[in-house]
Each structure stands twice: as C-alpha cells, then as structure tokens.
Amino acid sequence: MLRQISLIDWKEWSMHLDHVTIRTRDIDATRDFFRTVFDLEERERPQAIRHIPGCWLYAGDEPLVHIIGSSGFEADRATEAIDHVGFRLDGYGAFRAKLERLGIRYSTMDLADIQERRLFFHAPGGPLLEVVFSEPVPDGGVLAFRSSNAEQQKVVP
C-alpha cells in the first residue's frame, strides 16, 4: 500500500535524477552523441534486458542514460518519448564552449532570481536536453533566452 505524503514531507527527501530512458530509431548515433557531449562510458546492461536493443551509458558508477530502440509503431511509438531531460552539471563556460566546438546548436536561459544558467539543445532524433548550472548570472540578467546564431530575446514569465 502506498503511503500518502504531504508537501512538507517530500522536502525532507534527497531527490536526484536516477536515469533517463531515451527511445530512438538510431541507437548508434544517439549513443555516440551522449558519449561525446557528456563524456559518458558505455557498459554492460543487466542480463535480463539484453534482448532489448539498446545500451546503458554511465557517469562514474551510475547508469544515467538508458537508450533503447524504437520502431515508431504500436506500443513502441516515438510519441511515448520524454519531452526533455534536465541534467545538473558544473562548468557552464567550458560546457558551452564544448557545444560550440562540436557544432551543436543550443539556446541559453539565464534565471537571475535563482542564479541558474541553462543550455538547451537536441540529441539526434530530436529529444530536447536541458543542462542546468548553479552559477552567478551576469549583471543585467533577467529571464533571458538566447539561441546560438540568433539575437537575444526577452521572455516574459
């Protein structure tokens, strides 16, 4: 039986991203993208699920990204994909420079009121990824949204 919790109870828990599963029609391109962009390492999956096409990518000892094949039909259709996934990292400038070096188009969002900087970009096949950095926002930073190769726009919350 599930225990109901109040909004106060959940704040006592430590919550983090365990893993994300991404359905894709191109396992190899998606795996290579995550390995290159996030420096993840491919390792063995549990025996019981090896019959499912795909792979697990590890950050340290954690299998953070699970990639599985999708034919796009019936229960396996791509519309069941997650809208986007957010990863928390350190080193905003270095990571942004890496996206530039790799030629990956991205958008930025600075949230001055909570001192967070965010980058948004797509993996092969279309899944939207968000990377969140707890770093000071430059002076004048309000809710700002900027796309690489595009002029800055102000977004009203």
C-alpha positions in Angstrom: 0.0 0.0 0.0 1.4 3.4 -1.0 1.7 6.0 1.8 0.4 9.4 1.0 2.8 12.2 1.8 2.2 15.9 2.3 4.0 18.6 0.5 6.0 19.2 3.7 7.3 15.5 3.8 8.8 15.5 0.4 11.2 18.4 1.2 12.9 16.1 3.7 13.9 13.7 0.9 17.0 13.9 -1.2 15.9 13.8 -4.8 18.1 13.5 -7.9 17.9 12.1 -11.4 18.3 8.4 -11.3 18.3 7.8 -15.1 16.5 8.7 -18.2 15.5 6.3 -21.0 15.5 7.6 -24.5 13.7 5.8 -27.3 15.4 6.3 -30.7 15.4 4.9 -34.2 19.2 5.4 -34.3 20.8 3.8 -31.3 24.4 4.2 -32.6 24.1 8.0 -33.3 22.3 8.6 -30.0 24.9 6.6 -28.1 27.8 8.4 -29.8 26.2 11.8 -29.2 25.8 11.2 -25.4 29.3 9.7 -25.2 30.9 12.7 -27.0 28.9 15.5 -25.4 28.7 14.3 -21.8 31.8 12.0 -21.7 29.7 9.0 -20.7 31.0 5.5 -20.8 29.1 2.5 -22.3 29.0 -0.5 -20.1 27.1 -3.8 -19.8 23.4 -3.9 -19.1 21.7 -6.4 -16.8 21.4 -9.8 -18.4 17.6 -9.8 -18.2 17.2 -6.8 -20.6 20.0 -7.5 -23.1 17.4 -8.9 -25.6 16.1 -5.3 -25.9 18.1 -3.3 -28.5 20.0 -0.5 -26.7 22.7 0.4 -24.3 23.4 2.0 -20.9 25.7 4.9 -20.5 27.5 5.6 -17.2 28.5 8.8 -15.4 31.0 7.4 -12.9 29.4 4.4 -11.4 25.8 5.5 -12.2 23.9 4.2 -15.3 22.5 7.6 -16.1 21.3 7.4 -19.7 19.5 4.3 -21.0 19.0 4.2 -24.8 16.5 1.8 -26.3 15.5 1.1 -29.9 12.2 2.3 -31.2 10.4 1.3 -34.4 7.8 4.0 -34.1 4.9 1.6 -34.3 2.2 0.4 -31.8 3.3 0.5 -28.1 6.8 1.3 -29.2 5.9 4.5 -31.0 8.0 7.6 -30.6 5.2 9.7 -29.2 5.9 8.0 -25.9 9.2 9.7 -25.7 10.0 12.1 -22.8 9.6 15.8 -23.6 13.0 16.8 -22.2 15.5 15.8 -19.6 17.5 18.1 -17.3 21.0 17.3 -16.2 22.8 19.3 -13.5 26.5 20.0 -14.2 29.3 22.3 -13.2 31.3 24.5 -15.6 28.9 26.5 -17.7 31.6 28.2 -19.8 33.5 25.1 -20.6 30.4 23.1 -21.5 29.1 25.9 -23.7 32.5 26.0 -25.4 32.3 22.3 -26.0 28.9 22.6 -27.7 30.4 25.3 -29.9 33.4 23.1 -30.8 31.1 20.2 -31.6 28.9 22.5 -33.8 25.8 21.7 -31.7 23.1 24.5 -31.9 21.8 25.5 -28.5 19.7 28.0 -26.7 20.5 29.7 -23.4 18.3 30.7 -20.5 19.6 32.8 -17.5 17.4 32.9 -14.4 18.9 35.7 -12.3 16.4 35.3 -9.5 17.6 31.8 -8.7 21.2 32.2 -10.1 21.0 29.5 -12.6 22.2 29.3 -16.2 20.7 26.8 -18.6 21.5 25.4 -22.0 19.0 23.7 -24.3 19.9 21.5 -27.3 18.7 18.4 -29.2 20.1 14.9 -29.4 20.0 13.1 -32.7 16.4 12.1 -33.4 15.0 15.1 -31.6 15.0 14.6 -27.8 15.4 18.0 -26.1 18.1 18.2 -23.4 18.5 20.9 -20.8 21.7 21.3 -18.8 21.4 23.4 -15.6 24.3 25.2 -13.9 24.2 26.8 -10.5 26.3 29.8 -11.3 26.0 33.6 -11.0 24.2 35.2 -13.8 26.0 38.2 -15.3 24.7 41.7 -14.3 21.6 42.7 -16.1 20.5 39.1 -16.3 16.7 38.7 -16.2 14.8 35.8 -17.6 16.8 35.8 -20.9 16.5 33.3 -23.7 19.1 33.3 -26.4 19.7 30.9 -29.3 23.2 30.3 -30.7 23.4 32.1 -34.1 20.4 34.2 -33.1 19.8 37.5 -31.4 18.8 37.7 -27.7 15.1 37.9 -26.9 13.5 38.8 -23.6 10.9 36.3 -22.4 8.2 37.5 -20.0 7.3 34.9 -17.4 
